[in-house]
Structures are given as structure tokens and as C-alpha cells.
Amino acid sequence: MTLVKNRAKSRRSLLANTSWLFGDKMIRMVFGLAVSIIMARVLGPEELGKWNYAESFFRDVSDFHDSWL
């Protein structure tokens, strides 16, 4: 009987944790989209392009650096 209760509790906890992780991911995606829209409106096409280019450059350099550590 205890094994059945432990499995049921484990499944509930797994479902609860998965729900929290999924919710967190959705909130981050919505927030990221909102920030991108605001940046696009404030910076304009040319400045946003420069920003994206610089961001991707530094991300690539960072990834390259991290791969050697």
C-alpha cells in the first residue's frame, strides 16, 4: 500500500514541477517578445539591426570562449 501512495505522490509532484517549468518558459517567452517589440519600435530598423549584429557577435565570441574552458 505504501508503494502505491509513494508512486501517486511522485506522479503528482512530477506533474506540479513540470507545470511550473512550463509556465516559467511561457512567461519568459512572452516577456522576451514584448521586449523585442519595444526595442524594435524605439530603435528603428537600422539601429535594431546593429544591435542584433553586435549581440550575435558577442554571443558567438562567448560561446567560442566557453568551449575552450
PQR file of N, CA, C, O and H, with PARSE charges and radii, in Angstrom:
ATOM      1  N   MET A   1       0.827  -1.192   0.000 -0.4000 1.5000
ATOM      2  CA  MET A   1       0.000   0.000   0.000 -0.0000 2.0000
ATOM      3  C   MET A   1       0.873   1.258   0.000  0.5500 1.7000
ATOM      4  O   MET A   1       0.544   2.243  -0.661 -0.5500 1.4000
ATOM      5  N   THR A   2       1.964   1.223   0.728 -0.4000 1.5000
ATOM      6  CA  THR A   2       2.844   2.385   0.803 -0.0000 2.0000
ATOM      7  C   THR A   2       3.488   2.674  -0.546  0.5500 1.7000
ATOM      8  O   THR A   2       3.672   3.836  -0.909 -0.5500 1.4000
ATOM      9  H   THR A   2       2.231   0.423   1.265  0.4000 1.0000
ATOM     10  N   LEU A   3       3.831   1.629  -1.291 -0.4000 1.5000
ATOM     11  CA  LEU A   3       4.433   1.800  -2.607 -0.0000 2.0000
ATOM     12  C   LEU A   3       3.469   2.507  -3.553  0.5500 1.7000
ATOM     13  O   LEU A   3       3.891   3.346  -4.350 -0.5500 1.4000
ATOM     14  H   LEU A   3       3.681   0.685  -0.997  0.4000 1.0000
ATOM     15  N   VAL A   4       2.198   2.183  -3.476 -0.4000 1.5000
ATOM     16  CA  VAL A   4       1.192   2.814  -4.326 -0.0000 2.0000
ATOM     17  C   VAL A   4       1.055   4.294  -3.971  0.5500 1.7000
ATOM     18  O   VAL A   4       0.953   5.137  -4.862 -0.5500 1.4000
ATOM     19  H   VAL A   4       1.856   1.501  -2.829  0.4000 1.0000
ATOM     20  N   LYS A   5       1.053   4.613  -2.683 -0.4000 1.5000
ATOM     21  CA  LYS A   5       0.951   6.005  -2.250 -0.0000 2.0000
ATOM     22  C   LYS A   5       2.176   6.796  -2.685  0.5500 1.7000
ATOM     23  O   LYS A   5       2.055   7.944  -3.113 -0.5500 1.4000
ATOM     24  H   LYS A   5       1.136   3.928  -1.959  0.4000 1.0000
ATOM     25  N   ASN A   6       3.358   6.189  -2.579 -0.4000 1.5000
ATOM     26  CA  ASN A   6       4.581   6.878  -2.980 -0.0000 2.0000
ATOM     27  C   ASN A   6       4.583   7.167  -4.480  0.5500 1.7000
ATOM     28  O   ASN A   6       5.015   8.235  -4.915 -0.5500 1.4000
ATOM     29  H   ASN A   6       3.456   5.256  -2.232  0.4000 1.0000
ATOM     30  N   ARG A   7       4.099   6.209  -5.261 -0.4000 1.5000
ATOM     31  CA  ARG A   7       4.047   6.424  -6.712 -0.0000 2.0000
ATOM     32  C   ARG A   7       3.062   7.527  -7.071  0.5500 1.7000
ATOM     33  O   ARG A   7       3.337   8.348  -7.945 -0.5500 1.4000
ATOM     34  H   ARG A   7       3.749   5.341  -4.908  0.4000 1.0000
ATOM     35  N   ALA A   8       1.922   7.546  -6.401 -0.4000 1.5000
ATOM     36  CA  ALA A   8       0.921   8.578  -6.669 -0.0000 2.0000
ATOM     37  C   ALA A   8       1.465   9.953  -6.282  0.5500 1.7000
ATOM     38  O   ALA A   8       1.266  10.931  -7.002 -0.5500 1.4000
ATOM     39  H   ALA A   8       1.699   6.879  -5.690  0.4000 1.0000
ATOM     40  N   LYS A   9       2.148  10.019  -5.149 -0.4000 1.5000
ATOM     41  CA  LYS A   9       2.736  11.275  -4.703 -0.0000 2.0000
ATOM     42  C   LYS A   9       3.832  11.707  -5.663  0.5500 1.7000
ATOM     43  O   LYS A   9       3.961  12.893  -5.965 -0.5500 1.4000
ATOM     44  H   LYS A   9       2.309   9.224  -4.564  0.4000 1.0000
ATOM     45  N   SER A  10       4.613  10.767  -6.141 -0.4000 1.5000
ATOM     46  CA  SER A  10       5.685  11.062  -7.077 -0.0000 2.0000
ATOM     47  C   SER A  10       5.126  11.601  -8.392  0.5500 1.7000
ATOM     48  O   SER A  10       5.679  12.543  -8.960 -0.5500 1.4000
ATOM     49  H   SER A  10       4.509   9.803  -5.896  0.4000 1.0000
ATOM     50  N   ARG A  11       4.045  11.017  -8.874 -0.4000 1.5000
ATOM     51  CA  ARG A  11       3.424  11.492 -10.116 -0.0000 2.0000
ATOM     52  C   ARG A  11       2.859  12.891  -9.957  0.5500 1.7000
ATOM     53  O   ARG A  11       2.994  13.725 -10.852 -0.5500 1.4000
ATOM     54  H   ARG A  11       3.596  10.252  -8.412  0.4000 1.0000
ATOM     55  N   ARG A  12       2.221  13.154  -8.810 -0.4000 1.5000
ATOM     56  CA  ARG A  12       1.677  14.498  -8.563 -0.0000 2.0000
ATOM     57  C   ARG A  12       2.793  15.518  -8.504  0.5500 1.7000
ATOM     58  O   ARG A  12       2.670  16.612  -9.054 -0.5500 1.4000
ATOM     59  H   ARG A  12       2.111  12.476  -8.083  0.4000 1.0000
ATOM     60  N   SER A  13       3.875  15.168  -7.841 -0.4000 1.5000
ATOM     61  CA  SER A  13       4.993  16.092  -7.734 -0.0000 2.0000
ATOM     62  C   SER A  13       5.648  16.304  -9.095  0.5500 1.7000
ATOM     63  O   SER A  13       6.070  17.417  -9.408 -0.5500 1.4000
ATOM     64  H   SER A  13       3.975  14.280  -7.394  0.4000 1.0000
ATOM     65  N   LEU A  14       5.739  15.257  -9.901 -0.4000 1.5000
ATOM     66  CA  LEU A  14       6.288  15.383 -11.248 -0.0000 2.0000
ATOM     67  C   LEU A  14       5.405  16.296 -12.090  0.5500 1.7000
ATOM     68  O   LEU A  14       5.916  17.156 -12.807 -0.5500 1.4000
ATOM     69  H   LEU A  14       5.397  14.353  -9.647  0.4000 1.0000
ATOM     70  N   LEU A  15       4.106  16.128 -12.015 -0.4000 1.5000
ATOM     71  CA  LEU A  15       3.177  16.971 -12.758 -0.0000 2.0000
ATOM     72  C   LEU A  15       3.255  18.424 -12.291  0.5500 1.7000
ATOM     73  O   LEU A  15       3.236  19.340 -13.112 -0.5500 1.4000
ATOM     74  H   LEU A  15       3.690  15.430 -11.432  0.4000 1.0000
ATOM     75  N   ALA A  16       3.341  18.636 -10.994 -0.4000 1.5000
ATOM     76  CA  ALA A  16       3.427  20.000 -10.463 -0.0000 2.0000
ATOM     77  C   ALA A  16       4.720  20.672 -10.905  0.5500 1.7000
ATOM     78  O   ALA A  16       4.700  21.830 -11.324 -0.5500 1.4000
ATOM     79  H   ALA A  16       3.356  17.891 -10.327  0.4000 1.0000
ATOM     80  N   ASN A  17       5.834  19.972 -10.819 -0.4000 1.5000
ATOM     81  CA  ASN A  17       7.114  20.550 -11.229 -0.0000 2.0000
ATOM     82  C   ASN A  17       7.132  20.843 -12.722  0.5500 1.7000
ATOM     83  O   ASN A  17       7.642  21.880 -13.146 -0.5500 1.4000
ATOM     84  H   ASN A  17       5.850  19.031 -10.479  0.4000 1.0000
ATOM     85  N   THR A  18       6.584  19.943 -13.517 -0.4000 1.5000
ATOM     86  CA  THR A  18       6.532  20.154 -14.966 -0.0000 2.0000
ATOM     87  C   THR A  18       5.666  21.356 -15.289  0.5500 1.7000
ATOM     88  O   THR A  18       6.000  22.134 -16.182 -0.5500 1.4000
ATOM     89  H   THR A  18       6.170  19.100 -13.173  0.4000 1.0000
ATOM     90  N   SER A  19       4.571  21.519 -14.586 -0.4000 1.5000
ATOM     91  CA  SER A  19       3.693  22.668 -14.809 -0.0000 2.0000
ATOM     92  C   SER A  19       4.406  23.972 -14.488  0.5500 1.7000
ATOM     93  O   SER A  19       4.283  24.941 -15.237 -0.5500 1.4000
ATOM     94  H   SER A  19       4.300  20.887 -13.860  0.4000 1.0000
ATOM     95  N   TRP A  20       5.145  24.013 -13.393 -0.4000 1.5000
ATOM     96  CA  TRP A  20       5.887  25.217 -13.037 -0.0000 2.0000
ATOM     97  C   TRP A  20       6.954  25.541 -14.082  0.5500 1.7000
ATOM     98  O   TRP A  20       7.112  26.700 -14.466 -0.5500 1.4000
ATOM     99  H   TRP A  20       5.245  23.226 -12.785  0.4000 1.0000
ATOM    100  N   LEU A  21       7.679  24.533 -14.540 -0.4000 1.5000
ATOM    101  CA  LEU A  21       8.712  24.762 -15.548 -0.0000 2.0000
ATOM    102  C   LEU A  21       8.103  25.250 -16.862  0.5500 1.7000
ATOM    103  O   LEU A  21       8.640  26.160 -17.494 -0.5500 1.4000
ATOM    104  H   LEU A  21       7.551  23.592 -14.228  0.4000 1.0000
ATOM    105  N   PHE A  22       6.994  24.656 -17.272 -0.4000 1.5000
ATOM    106  CA  PHE A  22       6.318  25.067 -18.495 -0.0000 2.0000
ATOM    107  C   PHE A  22       5.815  26.504 -18.368  0.5500 1.7000
ATOM    108  O   PHE A  22       5.979  27.306 -19.287 -0.5500 1.4000
ATOM    109  H   PHE A  22       6.558  23.917 -16.759  0.4000 1.0000
ATOM    110  N   GLY A  23       5.208  26.825 -17.234 -0.4000 1.5000
ATOM    111  CA  GLY A  23       4.721  28.186 -17.005 -0.0000 2.0000
ATOM    112  C   GLY A  23       5.844  29.201 -17.019  0.5500 1.7000
ATOM    113  O   GLY A  23       5.695  30.285 -17.582 -0.5500 1.4000
ATOM    114  H   GLY A  23       5.076  26.174 -16.487  0.4000 1.0000
ATOM    115  N   ASP A  24       6.959  28.865 -16.408 -0.4000 1.5000
ATOM    116  CA  ASP A  24       8.119  29.751 -16.401 -0.0000 2.0000
ATOM    117  C   ASP A  24       8.613  30.005 -17.815  0.5500 1.7000
ATOM    118  O   ASP A  24       8.934  31.140 -18.169 -0.5500 1.4000
ATOM    119  H   ASP A  24       7.080  27.984 -15.951  0.4000 1.0000
ATOM    120  N   LYS A  25       8.677  28.957 -18.623 -0.4000 1.5000
ATOM    121  CA  LYS A  25       9.137  29.087 -20.009 -0.0000 2.0000
ATOM    122  C   LYS A  25       8.195  29.982 -20.805  0.5500 1.7000
ATOM    123  O   LYS A  25       8.651  30.820 -21.583 -0.5500 1.4000
ATOM    124  H   LYS A  25       8.416  28.035 -18.336  0.4000 1.0000
ATOM    125  N   MET A  26       6.899  29.816 -20.621 -0.4000 1.5000
ATOM    126  CA  MET A  26       5.924  30.631 -21.352 -0.0000 2.0000
ATOM    127  C   MET A  26       6.026  32.107 -20.948  0.5500 1.7000
ATOM    128  O   MET A  26       5.968  32.988 -21.805 -0.5500 1.4000
ATOM    129  H   MET A  26       6.529  29.135 -19.989  0.4000 1.0000
ATOM    130  N   ILE A  27       6.177  32.374 -19.660 -0.4000 1.5000
ATOM    131  CA  ILE A  27       6.303  33.757 -19.186 -0.0000 2.0000
ATOM    132  C   ILE A  27       7.559  34.395 -19.756  0.5500 1.7000
ATOM    133  O   ILE A  27       7.530  35.551 -20.178 -0.5500 1.4000
ATOM    134  H   ILE A  27       6.224  31.658 -18.964  0.4000 1.0000
ATOM    135  N   ARG A  28       8.667  33.652 -19.773 -0.4000 1.5000
ATOM    136  CA  ARG A  28       9.914  34.181 -20.341 -0.0000 2.0000
ATOM    137  C   ARG A  28       9.771  34.473 -21.831  0.5500 1.7000
ATOM    138  O   ARG A  28      10.282  35.482 -22.317 -0.5500 1.4000
ATOM    139  H   ARG A  28       8.690  32.713 -19.429  0.4000 1.0000
ATOM    140  N   MET A  29       9.086  33.603 -22.553 -0.4000 1.5000
ATOM    141  CA  MET A  29       8.898  33.814 -23.992 -0.0000 2.0000
ATOM    142  C   MET A  29       8.033  35.051 -24.261  0.5500 1.7000
ATOM    143  O   MET A  29       8.349  35.844 -25.148 -0.5500 1.4000
ATOM    144  H   MET A  29       8.672  32.783 -22.158  0.4000 1.0000
ATOM    145  N   VAL A  30       6.962  35.219 -23.513 -0.4000 1.5000
ATOM    146  CA  VAL A  30       6.090  36.381 -23.692 -0.0000 2.0000
ATOM    147  C   VAL A  30       6.843  37.657 -23.335  0.5500 1.7000
ATOM    148  O   VAL A  30       6.750  38.655 -24.049 -0.5500 1.4000
ATOM    149  H   VAL A  30       6.705  34.575 -22.792  0.4000 1.0000
ATOM    150  N   PHE A  31       7.582  37.628 -22.242 -0.4000 1.5000
ATOM    151  CA  PHE A  31       8.360  38.797 -21.831 -0.0000 2.0000
ATOM    152  C   PHE A  31       9.430  39.129 -22.873  0.5500 1.7000
ATOM    153  O   PHE A  31       9.629  40.299 -23.198 -0.5500 1.4000
ATOM    154  H   PHE A  31       7.658  36.817 -21.662  0.4000 1.0000
ATOM    155  N   GLY A  32      10.113  38.123 -23.394 -0.4000 1.5000
ATOM    156  CA  GLY A  32      11.129  38.342 -24.417 -0.0000 2.0000
ATOM    157  C   GLY A  32      10.532  38.928 -25.690  0.5500 1.7000
ATOM    158  O   GLY A  32      11.134  39.805 -26.310 -0.5500 1.4000
ATOM    159  H   GLY A  32       9.951  37.172 -23.130  0.4000 1.0000
ATOM    160  N   LEU A  33       9.358  38.454 -26.082 -0.4000 1.5000
ATOM    161  CA  LEU A  33       8.675  39.001 -27.250 -0.0000 2.0000
ATOM    162  C   LEU A  33       8.299  40.462 -27.025  0.5500 1.7000
ATOM    163  O   LEU A  33       8.465  41.291 -27.920 -0.5500 1.4000
ATOM    164  H   LEU A  33       8.869  37.743 -25.578  0.4000 1.0000
ATOM    165  N   ALA A  34       7.796  40.780 -25.836 -0.4000 1.5000
ATOM    166  CA  ALA A  34       7.417  42.159 -25.524 -0.0000 2.0000
ATOM    167  C   ALA A  34       8.640  43.079 -25.560  0.5500 1.7000
ATOM    168  O   ALA A  34       8.562  44.188 -26.089 -0.5500 1.4000
ATOM    169  H   ALA A  34       7.662  40.107 -25.109  0.4000 1.0000
ATOM    170  N   VAL A  35       9.746  42.636 -25.013 -0.4000 1.5000
ATOM    171  CA  VAL A  35      10.975  43.441 -25.033 -0.0000 2.0000
ATOM    172  C   VAL A  35      11.455  43.636 -26.464  0.5500 1.7000
ATOM    173  O   VAL A  35      11.895  44.728 -26.823 -0.5500 1.4000
ATOM    174  H   VAL A  35       9.809  41.735 -24.583  0.4000 1.0000
ATOM    175  N   SER A  36      11.377  42.603 -27.278 -0.4000 1.5000
ATOM    176  CA  SER A  36      11.791  42.714 -28.680 -0.0000 2.0000
ATOM    177  C   SER A  36      10.923  43.711 -29.438  0.5500 1.7000
ATOM    178  O   SER A  36      11.433  44.500 -30.234 -0.5500 1.4000
ATOM    179  H   SER A  36      11.019  41.716 -26.986  0.4000 1.0000
ATOM    180  N   ILE A  37       9.634  43.681 -29.199 -0.4000 1.5000
ATOM    181  CA  ILE A  37       8.725  44.620 -29.867 -0.0000 2.0000
ATOM    182  C   ILE A  37       9.026  46.051 -29.450  0.5500 1.7000
ATOM    183  O   ILE A  37       9.068  46.951 -30.288 -0.5500 1.4000
ATOM    184  H   ILE A  37       9.220  43.041 -28.552  0.4000 1.0000
ATOM    185  N   ILE A  38       9.235  46.260 -28.163 -0.4000 1.5000
ATOM    186  CA  ILE A  38       9.549  47.605 -27.670 -0.0000 2.0000
ATOM    187  C   ILE A  38      10.873  48.087 -28.241  0.5500 1.7000
ATOM    188  O   ILE A  38      10.985  49.237 -28.667 -0.5500 1.4000
ATOM    189  H   ILE A  38       9.201  45.529 -27.482  0.4000 1.0000
ATOM    190  N   MET A  39      11.875  47.217 -28.253 -0.4000 1.5000
ATOM    191  CA  MET A  39      13.177  47.611 -28.815 -0.0000 2.0000
ATOM    192  C   MET A  39      13.056  47.950 -30.297  0.5500 1.7000
ATOM    193  O   MET A  39      13.671  48.911 -30.759 -0.5500 1.4000
ATOM    194  H   MET A  39      11.784  46.283 -27.907  0.4000 1.0000
ATOM    195  N   ALA A  40      12.285  47.185 -31.039 -0.4000 1.5000
ATOM    196  CA  ALA A  40      12.107  47.453 -32.465 -0.0000 2.0000
ATOM    197  C   ALA A  40      11.452  48.811 -32.689  0.5500 1.7000
ATOM    198  O   ALA A  40      11.828  49.535 -33.611 -0.5500 1.4000
ATOM    199  H   ALA A  40      11.786  46.405 -30.663  0.4000 1.0000
ATOM    200  N   ARG A  41      10.485  49.160 -31.865 -0.4000 1.5000
ATOM    201  CA  ARG A  41       9.801  50.452 -32.021 -0.0000 2.0000
ATOM    202  C   ARG A  41      10.699  51.607 -31.614  0.5500 1.7000
ATOM    203  O   ARG A  41      10.689  52.657 -32.257 -0.5500 1.4000
ATOM    204  H   ARG A  41      10.179  48.572 -31.116  0.4000 1.0000
ATOM    205  N   VAL A  42      11.478  51.425 -30.551 -0.4000 1.5000
ATOM    206  CA  VAL A  42      12.317  52.515 -30.059 -0.0000 2.0000
ATOM    207  C   VAL A  42      13.538  52.725 -30.952  0.5500 1.7000
ATOM    208  O   VAL A  42      13.868  53.864 -31.282 -0.5500 1.4000
ATOM    209  H   VAL A  42      11.487  50.573 -30.029  0.4000 1.0000
ATOM    210  N   LEU A  43      14.209  51.652 -31.346 -0.4000 1.5000
ATOM    211  CA  LEU A  43      15.457  51.779 -32.088 -0.0000 2.0000
ATOM    212  C   LEU A  43      15.258  52.012 -33.579  0.5500 1.7000
ATOM    213  O   LEU A  43      16.043  52.726 -34.203 -0.5500 1.4000
ATOM    214  H   LEU A  43      13.941  50.726 -31.078  0.4000 1.0000
ATOM    215  N   GLY A  44      14.242  51.431 -34.145 -0.4000 1.5000
ATOM    216  CA  GLY A  44      14.062  51.523 -35.590 -0.0000 2.0000
ATOM    217  C   GLY A  44      14.830  50.411 -36.287  0.5500 1.7000
ATOM    218  O   GLY A  44      15.624  49.716 -35.652 -0.5500 1.4000
ATOM    219  H   GLY A  44      13.604  50.851 -33.639  0.4000 1.0000
ATOM    220  N   PRO A  45      14.604  50.235 -37.586 -0.5600 1.5000
ATOM    221  CA  PRO A  45      15.185  49.089 -38.292  0.2800 2.0000
ATOM    222  C   PRO A  45      16.716  49.083 -38.330  0.5500 1.7000
ATOM    223  O   PRO A  45      17.338  48.047 -38.097 -0.5500 1.4000
ATOM    224  N   GLU A  46      17.318  50.229 -38.622 -0.4000 1.5000
ATOM    225  CA  GLU A  46      18.777  50.255 -38.770 -0.0000 2.0000
ATOM    226  C   GLU A  46      19.497  50.020 -37.443  0.5500 1.7000
ATOM    227  O   GLU A  46      20.428  49.218 -37.365 -0.5500 1.4000
ATOM    228  H   GLU A  46      16.812  51.071 -38.811  0.4000 1.0000
ATOM    229  N   GLU A  47      19.064  50.719 -36.414 -0.4000 1.5000
ATOM    230  CA  GLU A  47      19.702  50.566 -35.103 -0.0000 2.0000
ATOM    231  C   GLU A  47      19.433  49.185 -34.505  0.5500 1.7000
ATOM    232  O   GLU A  47      20.299  48.617 -33.840 -0.5500 1.4000
ATOM    233  H   GLU A  47      18.308  51.370 -36.477  0.4000 1.0000
ATOM    234  N   LEU A  48      18.246  48.648 -34.737 -0.4000 1.5000
ATOM    235  CA  LEU A  48      17.941  47.299 -34.246 -0.0000 2.0000
ATOM    236  C   LEU A  48      18.828  46.272 -34.940  0.5500 1.7000
ATOM    237  O   LEU A  48      19.285  45.315 -34.316 -0.5500 1.4000
ATOM    238  H   LEU A  48      17.542  49.109 -35.277  0.4000 1.0000
ATOM    239  N   GLY A  49      19.067  46.474 -36.229 -0.4000 1.5000
ATOM    240  CA  GLY A  49      19.971  45.585 -36.950 -0.0000 2.0000
ATOM    241  C   GLY A  49      21.372  45.632 -36.386  0.5500 1.7000
ATOM    242  O   GLY A  49      22.014  44.594 -36.225 -0.5500 1.4000
ATOM    243  H   GLY A  49      18.696  47.251 -36.736  0.4000 1.0000
ATOM    244  N   LYS A  50      21.859  46.833 -36.081 -0.4000 1.5000
ATOM    245  CA  LYS A  50      23.197  46.971 -35.476 -0.0000 2.0000
ATOM    246  C   LYS A  50      23.240  46.276 -34.113  0.5500 1.7000
ATOM    247  O   LYS A  50      24.208  45.592 -33.781 -0.5500 1.4000
ATOM    248  H   LYS A  50      21.338  47.676 -36.212  0.4000 1.0000
ATOM    249  N   TRP A  51      22.169  46.464 -33.329 -0.4000 1.5000
ATOM    250  CA  TRP A  51      22.094  45.848 -32.007 -0.0000 2.0000
ATOM    251  C   TRP A  51      22.134  44.322 -32.125  0.5500 1.7000
ATOM    252  O   TRP A  51      22.875  43.659 -31.400 -0.5500 1.4000
ATOM    253  H   TRP A  51      21.383  47.020 -33.598  0.4000 1.0000
ATOM    254  N   ASN A  52      21.334  43.768 -33.044 -0.4000 1.5000
ATOM    255  CA  ASN A  52      21.298  42.316 -33.229 -0.0000 2.0000
ATOM    256  C   ASN A  52      22.631  41.780 -33.707  0.5500 1.7000
ATOM    257  O   ASN A  52      23.059  40.709 -33.278 -0.5500 1.4000
ATOM    258  H   ASN A  52      20.732  44.307 -33.633  0.4000 1.0000
ATOM    259  N   TYR A  53      23.298  42.518 -34.598 -0.4000 1.5000
ATOM    260  CA  TYR A  53      24.606  42.100 -35.087 -0.0000 2.0000
ATOM    261  C   TYR A  53      25.618  42.055 -33.940  0.5500 1.7000
ATOM    262  O   TYR A  53      26.352  41.078 -33.786 -0.5500 1.4000
ATOM    263  H   TYR A  53      22.951  43.388 -34.946  0.4000 1.0000
ATOM    264  N   ALA A  54      25.647  43.120 -33.139 -0.4000 1.5000
ATOM    265  CA  ALA A  54      26.577  43.169 -32.008 -0.0000 2.0000
ATOM    266  C   ALA A  54      26.265  42.077 -30.988  0.5500 1.7000
ATOM    267  O   ALA A  54      27.178  41.436 -30.467 -0.5500 1.4000
ATOM    268  H   ALA A  54      25.051  43.912 -33.263  0.4000 1.0000
ATOM    269  N   GLU A  55      24.994  41.864 -30.702 -0.4000 1.5000
ATOM    270  CA  GLU A  55      24.599  40.840 -29.739 -0.0000 2.0000
ATOM    271  C   GLU A  55      25.014  39.448 -30.210  0.5500 1.7000
ATOM    272  O   GLU A  55      25.524  38.649 -29.426 -0.5500 1.4000
ATOM    273  H   GLU A  55      24.252  42.385 -31.125  0.4000 1.0000
ATOM    274  N   SER A  56      24.794  39.163 -31.488 -0.4000 1.5000
ATOM    275  CA  SER A  56      25.165  37.842 -32.006 -0.0000 2.0000
ATOM    276  C   SER A  56      26.686  37.669 -32.032  0.5500 1.7000
ATOM    277  O   SER A  56      27.195  36.577 -31.778 -0.5500 1.4000
ATOM    278  H   SER A  56      24.379  39.813 -32.125  0.4000 1.0000
ATOM    279  N   PHE A  57      27.402  38.745 -32.338 -0.4000 1.5000
ATOM    280  CA  PHE A  57      28.864  38.671 -32.338 -0.0000 2.0000
ATOM    281  C   PHE A  57      29.379  38.322 -30.946  0.5500 1.7000
ATOM    282  O   PHE A  57      30.179  37.399 -30.796 -0.5500 1.4000
ATOM    283  H   PHE A  57      26.988  39.632 -32.544  0.4000 1.0000
ATOM    284  N   PHE A  58      28.930  39.048 -29.932 -0.4000 1.5000
ATOM    285  CA  PHE A  58      29.403  38.791 -28.570 -0.0000 2.0000
ATOM    286  C   PHE A  58      28.933  37.440 -28.048  0.5500 1.7000
ATOM    287  O   PHE A  58      29.643  36.802 -27.270 -0.5500 1.4000
ATOM    288  H   PHE A  58      28.280  39.798 -30.054  0.4000 1.0000
ATOM    289  N   ARG A  59      27.758  36.994 -28.457 -0.4000 1.5000
ATOM    290  CA  ARG A  59      27.296  35.659 -28.059 -0.0000 2.0000
ATOM    291  C   ARG A  59      28.182  34.587 -28.680  0.5500 1.7000
ATOM    292  O   ARG A  59      28.542  33.615 -28.015 -0.5500 1.4000
ATOM    293  H   ARG A  59      27.182  37.512 -29.089  0.4000 1.0000
ATOM    294  N   ASP A  60      28.539  34.761 -29.962 -0.4000 1.5000
ATOM    295  CA  ASP A  60      29.417  33.791 -30.617 -0.0000 2.0000
ATOM    296  C   ASP A  60      30.802  33.772 -29.981  0.5500 1.7000
ATOM    297  O   ASP A  60      31.372  32.701 -29.771 -0.5500 1.4000
ATOM    298  H   ASP A  60      28.246  35.550 -30.502  0.4000 1.0000
ATOM    299  N   VAL A  61      31.343  34.939 -29.674 -0.4000 1.5000
ATOM    300  CA  VAL A  61      32.653  35.010 -29.018 -0.0000 2.0000
ATOM    301  C   VAL A  61      32.580  34.346 -27.649  0.5500 1.7000
ATOM    302  O   VAL A  61      33.491  33.616 -27.261 -0.5500 1.4000
ATOM    303  H   VAL A  61      30.880  35.809 -29.844  0.4000 1.0000
ATOM    304  N   SER A  62      31.505  34.597 -26.923 -0.4000 1.5000
ATOM    305  CA  SER A  62      31.339  33.991 -25.605 -0.0000 2.0000
ATOM    306  C   SER A  62      31.223  32.472 -25.702  0.5500 1.7000
ATOM    307  O   SER A  62      31.821  31.749 -24.905 -0.5500 1.4000
ATOM    308  H   SER A  62      30.764  35.191 -27.238  0.4000 1.0000
ATOM    309  N   ASP A  63      30.456  31.990 -26.675 -0.4000 1.5000
ATOM    310  CA  ASP A  63      30.323  30.541 -26.864 -0.0000 2.0000
ATOM    311  C   ASP A  63      31.658  29.918 -27.237  0.5500 1.7000
ATOM    312  O   ASP A  63      32.002  28.842 -26.747 -0.5500 1.4000
ATOM    313  H   ASP A  63      29.971  32.578 -27.322  0.4000 1.0000
ATOM    314  N   PHE A  64      32.409  30.587 -28.101 -0.4000 1.5000
ATOM    315  CA  PHE A  64      33.723  30.087 -28.501 -0.0000 2.0000
ATOM    316  C   PHE A  64      34.660  30.047 -27.296  0.5500 1.7000
ATOM    317  O   PHE A  64      35.404  29.085 -27.106 -0.5500 1.4000
ATOM    318  H   PHE A  64      32.129  31.461 -28.498  0.4000 1.0000
ATOM    319  N   HIS A  65      34.615  31.100 -26.489 -0.4000 1.5000
ATOM    320  CA  HIS A  65      35.467  31.158 -25.294 -0.0000 2.0000
ATOM    321  C   HIS A  65      35.095  30.068 -24.312  0.5500 1.7000
ATOM    322  O   HIS A  65      35.969  29.417 -23.740 -0.5500 1.4000
ATOM    323  H   HIS A  65      34.011  31.882 -26.643  0.4000 1.0000
ATOM    324  N   ASP A  66      33.794  29.865 -24.110 -0.4000 1.5000
ATOM    325  CA  ASP A  66      33.341  28.843 -23.158 -0.0000 2.0000
ATOM    326  C   ASP A  66      33.703  27.444 -23.616  0.5500 1.7000
ATOM    327  O   ASP A  66      33.911  26.558 -22.787 -0.5500 1.4000
ATOM    328  H   ASP A  66      33.083  30.395 -24.574  0.4000 1.0000
ATOM    329  N   SER A  67      33.782  27.227 -24.923 -0.4000 1.5000
ATOM    330  CA  SER A  67      34.097  25.888 -25.419 -0.0000 2.0000
ATOM    331  C   SER A  67      35.557  25.515 -25.143  0.5500 1.7000
ATOM    332  O   SER A  67      35.898  24.333 -25.138 -0.5500 1.4000
ATOM    333  H   SER A  67      33.613  27.947 -25.597  0.4000 1.0000
ATOM    334  N   TRP A  68      36.407  26.495 -24.917 -0.4000 1.5000
ATOM    335  CA  TRP A  68      37.816  26.214 -24.655 -0.0000 2.0000
ATOM    336  C   TRP A  68      38.125  26.086 -23.174  0.5500 1.7000
ATOM    337  O   TRP A  68      39.245  25.733 -22.804 -0.5500 1.4000
ATOM    338  H   TRP A  68      36.129  27.456 -24.922  0.4000 1.0000
ATOM    339  N   LEU A  69      37.160  26.366 -22.334 -0.4000 1.5000
ATOM    340  CA  LEU A  69      37.405  26.262 -20.883 -0.0000 2.0000
ATOM    341  C   LEU A  69      37.161  24.886 -20.352  0.5500 1.7000
ATOM    342  O   LEU A  69      37.325  24.647 -19.156 -0.5500 1.4000
ATOM    343  H   LEU A  69      36.251  26.653 -22.635  0.4000 1.0000
TER
END
